[in-house]
Amino acid sequence: MARYTGPQYRKARRLNFSTSETGKEMARKPFAPGAHGKERGKKLSNYGIQLQEKQKVRFMYGLNEKQFHKTFVEAGKLKGVHGEDFLKLLESRLDNLVYRLGFATTRNAARQVVNHGHITVNGKKVNIPSYRCKPGDVIAVKENSKEHPAIKAALEAKTKRVEFVTYDEAKMAGTYVRYPERSELNPEINESLIVEFYNR
């Protein structure tokens, strides 16, 4: 399945989950899309609940199914809790960290910023959004991209950052300090349902 490129708000309303983590999608219309959106109340099966949880996370991080499942399998090889390790690997993607640092206002925009070669990791240009960063990596805006209007606008709009990254405003660079704790990630996600979905 290819990456979803349709209306983000529609997908978020269908899943009843803010994929942007801002809550804006449901602010005006807190019900499913379509003519009968307000009337929908169909009870999901266990499979349906697990699938919906997987789709929530997949659309939130903007991955296609192949990438998503590959990351899940890699997380299973680590020594910690499978579901939590899975979320940590997703958070370690370069496009996600670019978003977390405030170089872009959404993960989709962050992916584009990386693709267009505006970002460096430890001083070297990296244009692969799925590049996995490690704690201690320094993610910065390339020197000749520091005046890029979209990046500047995103930084000006950023008011708060997660605690597992630090940001140096003078250098327009941030450091991935450590892997995130589960308590620092979206509490609406039930990663154990994703584990059940793939292990069924």
C-alpha positions as CSV (number, residue, x, y, z in Angstrom):
1,M,0.0,0.0,0.0
2,A,1.4,3.4,-1.0
3,R,1.7,6.3,1.4
4,Y,-1.6,8.2,2.0
5,T,-1.6,11.6,0.3
6,G,-5.3,12.5,0.6
7,P,-6.9,15.0,3.0
8,Q,-5.3,14.7,6.4
9,Y,-8.3,16.0,8.3
10,R,-10.6,13.5,6.7
11,K,-8.4,10.6,7.7
12,A,-8.0,11.9,11.2
13,R,-11.8,12.3,11.6
14,R,-12.3,8.8,10.2
15,L,-10.0,7.4,12.9
16,N,-11.2,9.8,15.6
17,F,-7.6,10.6,16.3
18,S,-5.5,13.7,15.7
19,T,-2.7,12.5,13.5
20,S,-1.0,15.9,13.8
21,E,-1.2,15.7,17.6
22,T,-2.7,19.2,17.7
23,G,-6.4,18.3,17.9
24,K,-7.2,20.8,15.1
25,E,-8.7,18.1,12.9
26,M,-11.6,17.5,15.2
27,A,-12.1,21.0,16.5
28,R,-14.8,22.0,14.1
29,K,-16.3,18.6,13.2
30,P,-15.7,16.0,15.9
31,F,-17.4,13.2,14.0
32,A,-16.6,10.9,11.1
33,P,-16.6,12.4,7.5
34,G,-19.5,11.8,5.1
35,A,-23.2,12.5,5.0
36,H,-23.9,10.0,7.9
37,G,-20.8,10.8,9.9
38,K,-22.7,11.9,13.0
39,E,-24.8,8.7,12.9
40,R,-22.0,6.2,12.8
41,G,-21.6,4.1,15.9
42,K,-20.8,0.6,14.6
43,K,-19.1,-1.6,17.1
44,L,-15.7,-2.8,15.8
45,S,-14.5,-6.4,16.1
46,N,-11.2,-7.1,17.9
47,Y,-9.5,-7.2,14.5
48,G,-11.1,-3.8,13.6
49,I,-9.9,-2.2,16.9
50,Q,-6.3,-3.5,16.3
51,L,-6.3,-2.4,12.7
52,Q,-7.6,1.1,13.6
53,E,-4.8,1.5,16.2
54,K,-2.2,0.5,13.6
55,Q,-3.6,3.0,11.1
56,K,-3.6,5.8,13.7
57,V,0.2,5.4,14.3
58,R,1.0,4.7,10.6
59,F,-0.8,7.9,9.4
60,M,0.6,9.9,12.3
61,Y,4.2,9.2,11.3
62,G,3.4,9.2,7.6
63,L,4.7,5.8,6.7
64,N,3.6,3.3,4.0
65,E,2.7,-0.2,5.2
66,K,6.0,-1.8,4.1
67,Q,8.1,0.8,6.0
68,F,5.8,0.5,9.0
69,H,6.0,-3.3,9.2
70,K,9.7,-3.3,8.6
71,T,10.2,-1.0,11.6
72,F,8.0,-3.2,13.7
73,V,10.1,-6.3,12.9
74,E,13.3,-4.4,13.8
75,A,11.8,-3.3,17.1
76,G,11.1,-7.0,17.9
77,K,14.8,-7.7,17.8
78,L,15.5,-5.2,20.6
79,K,15.6,-6.3,24.2
80,G,12.9,-4.0,25.6
81,V,9.1,-4.0,25.4
82,H,8.2,-4.5,21.7
83,G,5.5,-1.8,21.4
84,E,7.6,0.8,23.3
85,D,10.7,0.0,21.3
86,F,8.6,0.3,18.1
87,L,7.5,3.9,19.0
88,K,11.1,4.8,19.9
89,L,12.3,3.7,16.5
90,L,9.6,5.7,14.8
91,E,10.6,8.8,16.9
92,S,14.2,8.3,15.9
93,R,13.5,8.8,12.2
94,L,15.1,12.0,10.8
95,D,11.9,13.4,9.4
96,N,10.2,13.1,12.8
97,L,13.1,14.7,14.6
98,V,13.1,17.6,12.1
99,Y,9.5,18.1,13.0
100,R,10.2,17.8,16.8
101,L,12.9,20.4,16.6
102,G,10.6,22.8,14.8
103,F,12.2,23.0,11.4
104,A,8.8,22.1,9.9
105,T,5.2,22.5,11.1
106,T,4.1,19.0,10.2
107,R,5.8,15.6,9.6
108,N,4.9,15.8,5.9
109,A,6.6,19.2,5.6
110,A,9.6,17.8,7.5
111,R,9.8,14.9,5.0
112,Q,9.9,17.5,2.2
113,V,12.6,19.6,4.0
114,V,14.8,16.5,4.3
115,N,14.1,15.4,0.8
116,H,15.2,18.7,-0.6
117,G,18.6,18.5,1.1
118,H,18.2,21.3,3.7
119,I,19.2,19.2,6.7
120,T,22.5,17.8,8.0
121,V,23.3,15.1,10.6
122,N,26.6,15.5,12.3
123,G,27.7,18.0,9.6
124,K,26.8,15.8,6.7
125,K,23.9,16.3,4.4
126,V,21.2,13.6,4.7
127,N,18.2,13.6,2.3
128,I,16.6,10.4,3.4
129,P,13.6,11.0,5.7
130,S,13.7,7.4,7.1
131,Y,17.4,7.8,8.2
132,R,17.5,6.6,11.8
133,C,19.2,8.9,14.2
134,K,21.0,7.9,17.4
135,P,21.2,9.7,20.7
136,G,23.9,12.3,20.5
137,D,23.3,13.1,16.8
138,V,23.3,16.8,15.9
139,I,20.6,17.7,13.4
140,A,21.0,21.1,11.8
141,V,19.8,23.3,8.9
142,K,22.4,23.4,6.2
143,E,24.3,26.7,6.1
144,N,22.9,28.0,2.8
145,S,19.3,27.0,3.8
146,K,19.2,29.1,7.0
147,E,17.2,31.8,5.3
148,H,14.7,29.4,3.8
149,P,11.3,31.1,4.4
150,A,9.4,27.9,5.3
151,I,12.0,26.8,7.8
152,K,12.2,30.3,9.4
153,A,8.4,30.5,9.6
154,A,8.2,27.0,11.2
155,L,10.8,28.0,13.8
156,E,9.0,31.2,14.7
157,A,5.8,29.3,15.2
158,K,7.4,26.7,17.5
159,T,6.7,27.4,21.1
160,K,7.5,24.1,22.9
161,R,9.8,21.1,22.2
162,V,9.9,17.6,23.7
163,E,12.5,17.0,26.4
164,F,14.5,14.3,24.5
165,V,15.8,17.0,22.1
166,T,17.7,20.2,22.8
167,Y,17.9,23.2,20.4
168,D,20.6,25.9,19.8
169,E,18.9,28.9,18.3
170,A,22.1,30.6,17.3
171,K,23.3,27.6,15.3
172,M,19.9,26.5,14.1
173,A,20.8,23.0,15.3
174,G,19.4,20.5,17.7
175,T,20.6,17.4,19.4
176,Y,18.8,14.1,19.8
177,V,19.7,13.7,23.5
178,R,18.2,10.3,24.3
179,Y,15.5,7.9,23.3
180,P,12.1,9.1,24.5
181,E,10.3,7.7,27.5
182,R,6.9,6.2,26.9
183,S,5.3,8.8,29.1
184,E,6.6,11.5,26.8
185,L,4.8,10.1,23.7
186,N,1.1,10.3,22.7
187,P,-1.0,8.8,25.5
188,E,-3.8,8.1,23.1
189,I,-1.8,5.4,21.4
190,N,-2.2,1.8,22.6
191,E,0.9,0.1,21.1
192,S,0.0,-3.3,22.5
193,L,-2.9,-3.5,20.1
194,I,-0.4,-3.0,17.2
195,V,1.7,-5.9,18.6
196,E,-1.4,-8.0,18.8
197,F,-2.4,-7.1,15.2
198,Y,0.9,-8.2,13.7
199,N,1.3,-11.3,15.9
200,R,-2.3,-12.6,15.4
